[in-house]
Every structure is written in structure tokens, then in C-alpha cells.
Amino acid sequence: MNKKIYFNLFVVSFIIMGLEMTATRFIAPSFGNTVYTWGIIISIFLVGSSIGYTIGGFIADLKSIKKIMNYLYIFGILTIALIPIIKSTIFPYLESLSNELGTTFGVIALYFIPNLIFSSIVTVLMKEGLESRVNGKLIGNLHTSSAMGSVLGTLVTTFFFIPLTHINSVIGIFSFLIFIAFLFYNEEKSKPQQFVLIVISIISVTFPFISTKSQLSEELYQTTSLYHEIYVYETDYYNGQSGDFRYLTFGNETTIQGMMDMNTPSKLVLDYARSIWGISDTFAKGSERVFIIGHGIGTLTSQYEKENKEVKVAEIDKGVLEVSRNYFNYKGNSVEIGDGRNILKKQKNEFDVIILDAYNNTDKIPFQLTSKEFFTLTYEKLKEEGVLIINSIGNLKGDTFISSLKTTVNSVYPFVYIFAMEEKVGVQNLTIVGSKVPLDDKKITGQYTVEVDDGELIFDGNTKIFNLN
């Protein structure tokens, strides 16, 4: 009996924590990956577990416990297996909500019921493991089995499952593991009723893998890295133009991280890339040394390399670099894998241009690259005539992040300019430029110099800005 209980406690606890670690991969493409995202995820899991423990305690005292447990396992397998289907069905509707509300309802829809079910199972297993004996050693062993499952569920999911396979396949693996635990727990395999339950379980386990196949059918490439769900798509039409377009996204097809027309690879397709290049070419035309945080598909990196400039690029995700080489023809050797802030800190020479073009998932700049401490570092690494160029996404009016980003940059750089492709209010790419000396912003053609309201300063250890990564 104890071996069966220990094994099931281990597996069920493994799955609970494994599911929690997959949450941002389903949430981030639609609502971003911020500290608030994790706060919502953890809170909902804790609430679900608390309710589940209470329900499990009630079930554990019932006489028909074996039959109920069988159904809990089957229903648990089904609720896990349906996660990718639920995500693809309801998230398009949730995306009209704010990031916080969308994250909350999204996590509840995907995880609340399975977490509640498996937390209930944990409580029942604990009661069964105690049998008629109650002593400290036995209680400690049961909790240790559960704790070890939680630890390994966290580590294996984070460092093995997610980096090596599609997120839907990870869900399929979890369904299969619970199915194995169910078989080990279920001693009455010969009854027709038990046979039907097993068949239902097997069918449920296949759902995530079927979902994976259907989602991948129209993609050129997909991979899961330590940091992103990386997708490469192809289309013959973009923004009113025909061509052989290929683009990179981090799980949200509407937020493009980089695009190339394969017929003319050197052409800068996206507005933000043309803006960065134009500003750099205007305000630092004679530049020799360029530092870029965020490699993407390598379009800007290649442009600077062709100009025979000394380019240093920091890219945190090795998977992004590999995709840029394999699918976007990047051939250079200017990229170093690692955190951009740390790599910049180690540079001994000053730069003419520093470009910040880094994003976590969809449209959020990593928090450590938005603080006053970070911009002070860029100031120290720039030459007197150098410029800092930031690719940001936001609204000209009522956008607390853009206002705070501008104010924070201005707290370090005496001269700050914001350029936009359109003067109208609405979410768009905004290029923020910081300089130690005044610049003639009228030299930038095809863009508008715009103003935004002042906001709160962003610091490493203290910020009032909501919705930062």
C-alpha cells in the first residue's frame, strides 16, 4: 500500500507544480510575462489548492472513496488534456480585456479545476497512507514524497520539458504521467467499468498531441527555448505589399518581433527597424562602435555589419540566434548570448550608439532594461556625441509605462526625443532617443516628434509602475 501511495503522491505533486510552470507559456503571448503575471498565477494556484485540500478532506472520510478516486483521476486527466483546446478557444475573447483581467480569467479557465482536483487527490492519498497508524515518521515520509514530486516537477518542467518540446506536448506528457499513476492506483482493472475508464483516459491523453499537430500545420518553424515560444511564419502579403515575407513571433502572431522579405533580404520591412536605422544614420552617421540589446532576426545587426562598424550584440536567447541563422540568413559573429545589461557593464570601451530593442514575449521590455540604474549605465558607456535609441511600444496618451520610460530616461539624459510614425493616439512603435548634447530633431524625415506626459521614475528596487516585466 505505501509504495502505491508514495508513488502517486510523488506524481500528482509533480504534475501540480509542472502545470504551474507551464502557465506563463500559455499566458504570456496574450497578456505578457510580468511580476504581476506570476503573482496572479501563484495566487490562483494557492486558492485552488486550498479549496482542493478541503474537498479532499471531506472525500477522504467517505466510504466509497475508491470509486470517487477513480473518477477524480479520470476527470483530472481530461481537464489537463483540454488545456490547449481551452486556450485556443477562449483566449481570443479574453484578449479584449486588460492584461491583469485577461491573465486572471485565463489562469482560472486553464488551471483552476485541474489544480483543485489534484489537490483533493493529494489529501485523500495522505489519509490512505496513514491507514490506521498515525506517527511522526509516517507523516514526514508522506510529505517528503509530495515535496520531492513538487521540486522535480518544477525543475524537470522548467529545464527539460519546456526547452525541448512544444508546450502542448508538455501537457500531453503530464496527462500520460497521471494516467500511469491512475493505473498504479487502480487495483480493480478487470471490471468492465474500470476498462471503460481506462479507455476514456487513453483517449484524453491524446488530445494535447492532436492539438499540437493542428497548430503547427501552417507554421514554417516552431521551437521552445528557455525564454520564449519561438514561431517563424511565411506570408506573401504584408501591409499592402506582395512579397515572400518571413517573420518571427514569440507566440502571438499579431506581435511581430522581426520580418524579412526573402526576395530582398537587405530591405528593412518593419517601421521600427527603419526608424532606428534612420535615427542612427542621422545623429551618429560617423559612428564606429555600436552596441545592440536584442538581436531578433538579425536585420539591424546585419545592416551595421555591412557598414563595417564594430558591432556588439547581446541576445539572451540562444534559440533566437539559431533561428536568425537558419531562417533569416544571418551570417555574422557579433552576437554574445547573455543578459544585455550584464554584457554592457563588462564593456571597457565607449560606444557611439546603444540600441535597446529587447522584448519578453509580446510587447514588454524586460524590467531591468527600463530602470534609472540601467540608463545610467548606458550613459557611462556612451561617447559624448553618442545616442541611446530605444524601440518601445505604447500610446501617446494615457500610457503610464511610456510616460515613465520617458521620464526615467530624462532623469539621466539631458536631452530626450520621441519619434512616432503617426501623430494620432493609439498603440504604435515609439522610438525614444537620449543624448548628452542637443540634437536637431527636424533632420528626421517621415516621422513626427511627439510629446508624452511625465510619469513615475523606474528604479531597480522600487517602482510604482504596474505591468512591468
VOVEX-613033 format. One record per residue (C-alpha): chain; x, y negated, z. Coordinates in nm, 2 decimals, padded with zeros to 4 digits. Example, Ala and Ser with C-alpha at 12.3 -4.5 7.8 and 13.67 -1.06 7.14 Angstrom:
[r A, [01.23, 00.45, 00.78]]
[r A, [01.37, 00.11, 00.71]]
//
This chain:
[r A, [00.00, 00.00, 00.00]]
[r A, [00.27, -00.25, 00.10]]
[r A, [00.46, -00.22, -00.23]]
[r A, [00.15, -00.29, -00.42]]
[r A, [00.06, -00.59, -00.21]]
[r A, [00.42, -00.73, -00.22]]
[r A, [00.43, -00.69, -00.60]]
[r A, [00.10, -00.86, -00.65]]
[r A, [00.18, -01.14, -00.41]]
[r A, [00.51, -01.20, -00.60]]
[r A, [00.35, -01.20, -00.94]]
[r A, [00.05, -01.41, -00.85]]
[r A, [00.27, -01.67, -00.68]]
[r A, [00.50, -01.67, -00.98]]
[r A, [00.21, -01.75, -01.21]]
[r A, [00.07, -02.03, -00.99]]
[r A, [00.40, -02.22, -00.99]]
[r A, [00.47, -02.12, -01.35]]
[r A, [00.14, -02.28, -01.46]]
[r A, [00.22, -02.59, -01.26]]
[r A, [00.55, -02.63, -01.45]]
[r A, [00.37, -02.60, -01.79]]
[r A, [00.13, -02.88, -01.71]]
[r A, [00.33, -03.17, -01.84]]
[r A, [00.38, -02.99, -02.18]]
[r A, [00.01, -02.99, -02.23]]
[r A, [-00.05, -03.34, -02.07]]
[r A, [00.25, -03.55, -02.19]]
[r A, [00.17, -03.55, -02.57]]
[r A, [-00.16, -03.72, -02.50]]
[r A, [-00.10, -03.92, -02.18]]
[r A, [00.27, -03.94, -02.13]]
[r A, [00.50, -03.80, -01.86]]
[r A, [00.54, -04.04, -01.57]]
[r A, [00.59, -04.01, -01.20]]
[r A, [00.21, -04.06, -01.18]]
[r A, [00.16, -03.76, -01.41]]
[r A, [00.34, -03.54, -01.16]]
[r A, [00.16, -03.69, -00.87]]
[r A, [-00.18, -03.61, -01.03]]
[r A, [-00.07, -03.25, -01.13]]
[r A, [00.07, -03.17, -00.78]]
[r A, [-00.24, -03.32, -00.60]]
[r A, [-00.49, -03.12, -00.82]]
[r A, [-00.29, -02.80, -00.77]]
[r A, [-00.28, -02.86, -00.39]]
[r A, [-00.66, -02.93, -00.38]]
[r A, [-00.73, -02.62, -00.59]]
[r A, [-00.51, -02.40, -00.37]]
[r A, [-00.67, -02.53, -00.05]]
[r A, [-01.02, -02.45, -00.17]]
[r A, [-00.89, -02.12, -00.31]]
[r A, [-00.74, -02.02, 00.03]]
[r A, [-01.07, -02.10, 00.20]]
[r A, [-01.27, -01.89, -00.06]]
[r A, [-01.02, -01.61, -00.04]]
[r A, [-01.05, -01.60, 00.34]]
[r A, [-01.43, -01.56, 00.30]]
[r A, [-01.39, -01.28, 00.03]]
[r A, [-01.13, -01.10, 00.24]]
[r A, [-01.39, -01.03, 00.51]]
[r A, [-01.64, -00.88, 00.27]]
[r A, [-01.70, -00.50, 00.24]]
[r A, [-01.70, -00.50, -00.14]]
[r A, [-01.35, -00.65, -00.15]]
[r A, [-01.21, -00.41, -00.41]]
[r A, [-01.48, -00.48, -00.67]]
[r A, [-01.46, -00.85, -00.62]]
[r A, [-01.08, -00.85, -00.65]]
[r A, [-01.11, -00.67, -00.98]]
[r A, [-01.34, -00.94, -01.12]]
[r A, [-01.11, -01.21, -00.98]]
[r A, [-00.82, -01.07, -01.17]]
[r A, [-01.02, -01.04, -01.49]]
[r A, [-01.16, -01.38, -01.47]]
[r A, [-00.82, -01.52, -01.38]]
[r A, [-00.66, -01.36, -01.68]]
[r A, [-00.94, -01.51, -01.90]]
[r A, [-00.91, -01.86, -01.75]]
[r A, [-00.53, -01.86, -01.81]]
[r A, [-00.57, -01.73, -02.17]]
[r A, [-00.82, -02.00, -02.26]]
[r A, [-00.59, -02.29, -02.16]]
[r A, [-00.45, -02.36, -02.51]]
[r A, [-00.80, -02.34, -02.66]]
[r A, [-00.95, -02.57, -02.39]]
[r A, [-00.66, -02.81, -02.45]]
[r A, [-00.71, -02.83, -02.83]]
[r A, [-01.09, -02.86, -02.78]]
[r A, [-01.14, -03.13, -02.52]]
[r A, [-00.82, -03.34, -02.53]]
[r A, [-00.91, -03.53, -02.84]]
[r A, [-01.21, -03.67, -02.64]]
[r A, [-01.01, -03.73, -02.33]]
[r A, [-00.75, -03.94, -02.52]]
[r A, [-01.00, -04.23, -02.53]]
[r A, [-00.96, -04.26, -02.15]]
[r A, [-00.68, -04.43, -01.97]]
[r A, [-00.37, -04.23, -01.91]]
[r A, [-00.45, -04.17, -01.55]]
[r A, [-00.81, -04.06, -01.60]]
[r A, [-00.71, -03.85, -01.90]]
[r A, [-00.44, -03.68, -01.70]]
[r A, [-00.67, -03.62, -01.41]]
[r A, [-00.96, -03.47, -01.62]]
[r A, [-00.71, -03.28, -01.84]]
[r A, [-00.53, -03.11, -01.55]]
[r A, [-00.87, -03.02, -01.39]]
[r A, [-01.00, -02.88, -01.71]]
[r A, [-00.69, -02.67, -01.77]]
[r A, [-00.57, -02.56, -01.43]]
[r A, [-00.82, -02.61, -01.15]]
[r A, [-01.02, -02.29, -01.19]]
[r A, [-00.72, -02.05, -01.25]]
[r A, [-00.53, -02.21, -00.96]]
[r A, [-00.84, -02.17, -00.74]]
[r A, [-00.88, -01.81, -00.84]]
[r A, [-00.52, -01.70, -00.79]]
[r A, [-00.50, -01.89, -00.46]]
[r A, [-00.81, -01.69, -00.35]]
[r A, [-00.63, -01.37, -00.45]]
[r A, [-00.32, -01.46, -00.25]]
[r A, [-00.53, -01.49, 00.07]]
[r A, [-00.70, -01.16, 00.01]]
[r A, [-00.37, -00.99, -00.06]]
[r A, [-00.23, -01.13, 00.27]]
[r A, [-00.53, -00.99, 00.46]]
[r A, [-00.48, -00.65, 00.29]]
[r A, [-00.11, -00.65, 00.36]]
[r A, [-00.17, -00.69, 00.73]]
[r A, [-00.40, -00.39, 00.73]]
[r A, [-00.47, -00.30, 01.09]]
[r A, [-00.14, -00.43, 01.21]]
[r A, [-00.06, -00.79, 01.29]]
[r A, [00.30, -00.87, 01.38]]
[r A, [00.55, -01.14, 01.30]]
[r A, [00.78, -00.93, 01.09]]
[r A, [00.50, -00.82, 00.85]]
[r A, [00.36, -01.17, 00.82]]
[r A, [00.71, -01.30, 00.74]]
[r A, [00.76, -01.04, 00.48]]
[r A, [00.44, -01.12, 00.30]]
[r A, [00.51, -01.49, 00.30]]
[r A, [00.86, -01.42, 00.18]]
[r A, [00.73, -01.22, -00.12]]
[r A, [00.49, -01.50, -00.21]]
[r A, [00.77, -01.77, -00.16]]
[r A, [01.01, -01.58, -00.38]]
[r A, [00.75, -01.55, -00.65]]
[r A, [00.69, -01.92, -00.63]]
[r A, [01.06, -02.00, -00.66]]
[r A, [01.12, -01.77, -00.95]]
[r A, [00.80, -01.89, -01.12]]
[r A, [00.94, -02.24, -01.11]]
[r A, [01.29, -02.16, -01.22]]
[r A, [01.21, -01.90, -01.49]]
[r A, [00.94, -02.11, -01.64]]
[r A, [01.15, -02.43, -01.64]]
[r A, [01.48, -02.29, -01.76]]
[r A, [01.39, -01.98, -01.96]]
[r A, [01.03, -01.96, -02.08]]
[r A, [00.97, -02.33, -02.18]]
[r A, [01.30, -02.39, -02.36]]
[r A, [01.29, -02.06, -02.55]]
[r A, [00.93, -02.03, -02.68]]
[r A, [00.62, -02.21, -02.77]]
[r A, [00.42, -02.34, -02.48]]
[r A, [00.11, -02.13, -02.59]]
[r A, [00.33, -01.82, -02.58]]
[r A, [00.43, -01.90, -02.23]]
[r A, [00.06, -01.90, -02.13]]
[r A, [00.03, -01.56, -02.31]]
[r A, [00.32, -01.42, -02.11]]
[r A, [00.15, -01.54, -01.79]]
[r A, [-00.17, -01.36, -01.89]]
[r A, [00.02, -01.05, -01.96]]
[r A, [00.20, -01.06, -01.62]]
[r A, [-00.13, -01.09, -01.44]]
[r A, [-00.26, -00.80, -01.65]]
[r A, [00.03, -00.59, -01.53]]
[r A, [-00.03, -00.69, -01.17]]
[r A, [-00.40, -00.61, -01.21]]
[r A, [-00.32, -00.26, -01.34]]
[r A, [-00.09, -00.20, -01.05]]
[r A, [-00.35, -00.32, -00.80]]
[r A, [-00.64, -00.13, -00.96]]
[r A, [-00.63, 00.23, -00.83]]
[r A, [-00.96, 00.34, -00.99]]
[r A, [-00.86, 00.35, -01.36]]
[r A, [-01.07, 00.65, -01.46]]
[r A, [-01.41, 00.49, -01.41]]
[r A, [-01.58, 00.36, -01.73]]
[r A, [-01.64, 00.03, -01.56]]
[r A, [-01.27, -00.01, -01.49]]
[r A, [-01.19, 00.09, -01.85]]
[r A, [-01.42, -00.19, -01.98]]
[r A, [-01.25, -00.44, -01.75]]
[r A, [-00.91, -00.34, -01.88]]
[r A, [-01.02, -00.38, -02.24]]
[r A, [-01.15, -00.72, -02.17]]
[r A, [-00.82, -00.81, -02.01]]
[r A, [-00.62, -00.69, -02.31]]
[r A, [-00.84, -00.90, -02.54]]
[r A, [-00.79, -01.21, -02.32]]
[r A, [-00.42, -01.17, -02.32]]
[r A, [-00.41, -01.21, -02.70]]
[r A, [-00.59, -01.55, -02.70]]
[r A, [-00.28, -01.77, -02.64]]
[r A, [-00.08, -01.59, -02.91]]
[r A, [-00.36, -01.63, -03.17]]
[r A, [-00.38, -02.00, -03.07]]
[r A, [-00.01, -02.04, -03.12]]
[r A, [-00.02, -01.89, -03.47]]
[r A, [-00.31, -02.11, -03.58]]
[r A, [-00.15, -02.43, -03.45]]
[r A, [00.18, -02.35, -03.62]]
[r A, [00.04, -02.27, -03.96]]
[r A, [00.06, -02.62, -04.10]]
[r A, [00.39, -02.73, -03.94]]
[r A, [00.73, -02.73, -04.11]]
[r A, [00.90, -02.65, -03.78]]
[r A, [00.83, -02.64, -03.41]]
[r A, [01.06, -02.57, -03.11]]
[r A, [01.05, -02.62, -02.74]]
[r A, [01.35, -02.79, -02.58]]
[r A, [01.43, -02.87, -02.22]]
[r A, [01.28, -03.21, -02.27]]
[r A, [01.02, -03.20, -02.55]]
[r A, [00.78, -03.01, -02.76]]
[r A, [00.95, -03.09, -03.10]]
[r A, [00.75, -03.08, -03.42]]
[r A, [00.85, -03.15, -03.78]]
[r A, [00.57, -03.22, -04.03]]
[r A, [00.56, -03.29, -04.40]]
[r A, [00.32, -03.50, -04.60]]
[r A, [00.31, -03.65, -04.94]]
[r A, [00.13, -03.97, -04.84]]
[r A, [00.21, -04.23, -04.57]]
[r A, [00.09, -04.58, -04.51]]
[r A, [-00.04, -04.63, -04.86]]
[r A, [00.27, -04.48, -05.03]]
[r A, [00.33, -04.15, -05.20]]
[r A, [00.64, -03.96, -05.14]]
[r A, [00.80, -03.65, -04.99]]
[r A, [00.77, -03.76, -04.63]]
[r A, [00.91, -03.56, -04.33]]
[r A, [00.86, -03.68, -03.98]]
[r A, [00.94, -03.58, -03.62]]
[r A, [00.70, -03.60, -03.32]]
[r A, [00.70, -03.49, -02.96]]
[r A, [00.37, -03.31, -02.95]]
[r A, [00.15, -03.59, -03.06]]
[r A, [00.12, -03.62, -03.44]]
[r A, [-00.01, -03.98, -03.41]]
[r A, [00.31, -04.10, -03.24]]
[r A, [00.59, -04.06, -03.49]]
[r A, [00.95, -04.06, -03.35]]
[r A, [01.11, -04.08, -03.69]]
[r A, [01.03, -04.05, -04.06]]
[r A, [01.23, -03.99, -04.38]]
[r A, [01.13, -03.99, -04.74]]
[r A, [01.33, -03.69, -04.86]]
[r A, [01.33, -03.84, -05.22]]
[r A, [01.52, -04.15, -05.09]]
[r A, [01.68, -04.05, -04.75]]
[r A, [01.86, -04.38, -04.70]]
[r A, [01.53, -04.57, -04.71]]
[r A, [01.40, -04.70, -04.37]]
[r A, [01.04, -04.59, -04.38]]
[r A, [00.91, -04.70, -04.04]]
[r A, [00.87, -05.06, -03.95]]
[r A, [01.05, -05.04, -03.62]]
[r A, [01.36, -04.90, -03.79]]
[r A, [01.36, -05.18, -04.04]]
[r A, [01.32, -05.43, -03.76]]
[r A, [01.61, -05.30, -03.56]]
[r A, [01.83, -05.29, -03.87]]
[r A, [01.73, -05.64, -03.99]]
[r A, [01.79, -05.79, -03.65]]
[r A, [02.12, -05.62, -03.60]]
[r A, [02.23, -05.72, -03.95]]
[r A, [02.13, -06.08, -03.90]]
[r A, [02.25, -06.15, -03.55]]
[r A, [02.56, -05.92, -03.55]]
[r A, [02.64, -05.90, -03.91]]
[r A, [03.02, -05.86, -03.85]]
[r A, [02.97, -05.61, -03.57]]
[r A, [03.23, -05.33, -03.54]]
[r A, [03.11, -05.13, -03.24]]
[r A, [02.75, -05.01, -03.19]]
[r A, [02.60, -04.81, -02.90]]
[r A, [02.26, -04.64, -02.95]]
[r A, [02.05, -04.47, -02.69]]
[r A, [01.81, -04.23, -02.87]]
[r A, [01.92, -04.05, -03.19]]
[r A, [01.59, -03.93, -03.31]]
[r A, [01.61, -03.80, -03.67]]
[r A, [01.94, -04.00, -03.71]]
[r A, [01.82, -04.27, -03.96]]
[r A, [01.98, -04.56, -03.78]]
[r A, [02.28, -04.36, -03.68]]
[r A, [02.35, -04.28, -04.04]]
[r A, [02.30, -04.64, -04.15]]
[r A, [02.56, -04.76, -03.91]]
[r A, [02.80, -04.48, -04.01]]
[r A, [02.77, -04.57, -04.37]]
[r A, [02.87, -04.93, -04.28]]
[r A, [03.19, -04.78, -04.14]]
[r A, [03.11, -04.91, -03.79]]
[r A, [03.23, -04.74, -03.48]]
[r A, [02.91, -04.58, -03.36]]
[r A, [02.84, -04.41, -03.02]]
[r A, [02.50, -04.25, -02.98]]
[r A, [02.36, -04.10, -02.66]]
[r A, [02.09, -03.84, -02.71]]
[r A, [01.96, -03.65, -02.41]]
[r A, [01.80, -03.36, -02.60]]
[r A, [02.03, -03.12, -02.79]]
[r A, [01.72, -02.99, -02.97]]
[r A, [01.66, -03.33, -03.13]]
[r A, [02.01, -03.34, -03.26]]
[r A, [01.98, -03.00, -03.41]]
[r A, [01.65, -03.09, -03.58]]
[r A, [01.81, -03.41, -03.72]]
[r A, [02.09, -03.19, -03.88]]
[r A, [01.87, -02.91, -04.00]]
[r A, [01.57, -03.11, -04.13]]
[r A, [01.68, -03.47, -04.18]]
[r A, [02.03, -03.43, -04.33]]
[r A, [02.22, -03.59, -04.05]]
[r A, [02.59, -03.51, -04.11]]
[r A, [02.78, -03.74, -03.87]]
[r A, [02.96, -03.68, -03.55]]
[r A, [02.87, -03.99, -03.35]]
[r A, [02.62, -03.82, -03.11]]
[r A, [02.70, -03.72, -02.75]]
[r A, [02.45, -03.52, -02.56]]
[r A, [02.36, -03.66, -02.22]]
[r A, [02.18, -03.94, -02.04]]
[r A, [02.22, -04.27, -02.22]]
[r A, [02.27, -04.48, -01.91]]
[r A, [02.55, -04.25, -01.77]]
[r A, [02.72, -04.23, -02.11]]
[r A, [02.71, -04.61, -02.15]]
[r A, [02.85, -04.65, -01.80]]
[r A, [03.16, -04.44, -01.89]]
[r A, [03.24, -04.66, -02.20]]
[r A, [03.56, -04.86, -02.15]]
[r A, [03.53, -05.09, -02.45]]
[r A, [03.26, -05.36, -02.51]]
[r A, [03.01, -05.33, -02.79]]
[r A, [02.87, -05.58, -03.05]]
[r A, [02.53, -05.42, -03.05]]
[r A, [02.35, -05.20, -02.80]]
[r A, [02.02, -05.04, -02.91]]
[r A, [01.76, -04.88, -02.69]]
[r A, [01.54, -04.65, -02.89]]
[r A, [01.46, -04.37, -02.64]]
[r A, [01.13, -04.22, -02.56]]
[r A, [01.00, -03.95, -02.33]]
[r A, [00.73, -03.76, -02.52]]
[r A, [00.50, -04.01, -02.69]]
[r A, [00.53, -04.39, -02.62]]
[r A, [00.71, -04.42, -02.28]]
[r A, [01.07, -04.54, -02.24]]
[r A, [01.24, -04.34, -01.96]]
[r A, [01.22, -04.54, -01.64]]
[r A, [01.59, -04.55, -01.57]]
[r A, [01.63, -04.74, -01.90]]
[r A, [01.39, -05.02, -01.81]]
[r A, [01.53, -05.15, -01.48]]
[r A, [01.73, -05.46, -01.39]]
[r A, [02.02, -05.24, -01.29]]
[r A, [02.03, -05.08, -01.64]]
[r A, [02.01, -05.41, -01.82]]
[r A, [02.29, -05.55, -01.60]]
[r A, [02.50, -05.25, -01.72]]
[r A, [02.42, -05.34, -02.09]]
[r A, [02.52, -05.70, -02.02]]
[r A, [02.85, -05.59, -01.89]]
[r A, [02.92, -05.37, -02.19]]
[r A, [02.83, -05.63, -02.45]]
[r A, [03.07, -05.88, -02.60]]
[r A, [02.99, -06.25, -02.56]]
[r A, [02.83, -06.27, -02.90]]
[r A, [02.67, -05.93, -02.88]]
[r A, [02.30, -05.85, -02.88]]
[r A, [02.08, -05.60, -02.70]]
[r A, [01.79, -05.46, -02.91]]
[r A, [01.50, -05.27, -02.76]]
[r A, [01.24, -05.08, -02.95]]
[r A, [00.92, -05.09, -02.74]]
[r A, [00.56, -05.01, -02.80]]
[r A, [00.28, -05.22, -02.65]]
[r A, [00.03, -05.50, -02.67]]
[r A, [00.10, -05.87, -02.69]]
[r A, [-00.18, -05.95, -02.44]]
[r A, [-00.26, -05.78, -02.11]]
[r A, [00.02, -05.52, -02.13]]
[r A, [00.18, -05.51, -01.78]]
[r A, [00.47, -05.30, -01.90]]
[r A, [00.57, -05.52, -02.19]]
[r A, [00.54, -05.83, -01.97]]
[r A, [00.75, -05.67, -01.70]]
[r A, [01.01, -05.54, -01.95]]
[r A, [01.05, -05.89, -02.10]]
[r A, [01.08, -06.04, -01.75]]
[r A, [01.33, -05.78, -01.64]]
[r A, [01.55, -05.83, -01.95]]
[r A, [01.52, -06.21, -01.90]]
[r A, [01.64, -06.17, -01.54]]
[r A, [01.98, -06.06, -01.68]]
[r A, [02.00, -06.22, -02.03]]
[r A, [01.96, -06.60, -02.05]]
[r A, [01.80, -06.57, -02.40]]
[r A, [01.53, -06.32, -02.48]]
[r A, [01.33, -06.30, -02.81]]
[r A, [01.04, -06.07, -02.90]]
[r A, [00.96, -05.99, -03.26]]
[r A, [00.64, -05.83, -03.40]]
[r A, [00.53, -05.72, -03.74]]
[r A, [00.18, -05.87, -03.67]]
[r A, [00.07, -06.16, -03.45]]
[r A, [-00.27, -06.01, -03.38]]
[r A, [-00.34, -05.84, -03.04]]
[r A, [-00.31, -05.46, -03.05]]
[r A, [-00.07, -05.19, -02.97]]
[r A, [00.23, -05.21, -03.21]]
[r A, [00.61, -05.18, -03.21]]
[r A, [00.77, -05.48, -03.05]]
[r A, [01.14, -05.55, -03.08]]
[r A, [01.29, -05.72, -02.78]]
[r A, [01.63, -05.89, -02.82]]
[r A, [01.85, -06.00, -02.53]]
[r A, [02.15, -06.23, -02.59]]
[r A, [02.42, -06.42, -02.39]]
[r A, [02.41, -06.70, -02.64]]
[r A, [02.11, -06.87, -02.82]]
[r A, [02.00, -06.72, -03.15]]
[r A, [01.82, -06.87, -03.45]]
[r A, [01.51, -06.65, -03.45]]
[r A, [01.39, -06.82, -03.77]]
[r A, [01.65, -06.62, -03.96]]
[r A, [01.44, -06.30, -03.91]]
[r A, [01.21, -06.28, -04.21]]
[r A, [00.90, -06.07, -04.23]]
[r A, [00.84, -06.07, -03.86]]
[r A, [00.68, -06.31, -03.60]]
[r A, [00.85, -06.44, -03.29]]
[r A, [00.59, -06.38, -03.02]]
[r A, [00.54, -06.46, -02.66]]
[r A, [00.41, -06.25, -02.37]]
[r A, [00.32, -06.33, -02.02]]
[r A, [00.57, -06.29, -01.73]]
[r A, [00.55, -05.97, -01.53]]
[r A, [00.69, -05.79, -01.23]]
[r A, [01.06, -05.71, -01.22]]
[r A, [01.15, -05.35, -01.26]]
[r A, [01.42, -05.21, -01.02]]
[r A, [01.57, -04.87, -00.99]]
[r A, [01.43, -04.82, -00.64]]
[r A, [01.13, -05.04, -00.63]]
[r A, [00.87, -05.13, -00.89]]
[r A, [00.51, -05.23, -00.88]]
[r A, [00.46, -05.13, -01.24]]
[r A, [00.21, -04.85, -01.29]]
[r A, [00.26, -04.58, -01.56]]
[r A, [00.63, -04.58, -01.59]]
[r A, [00.82, -04.25, -01.66]]
//
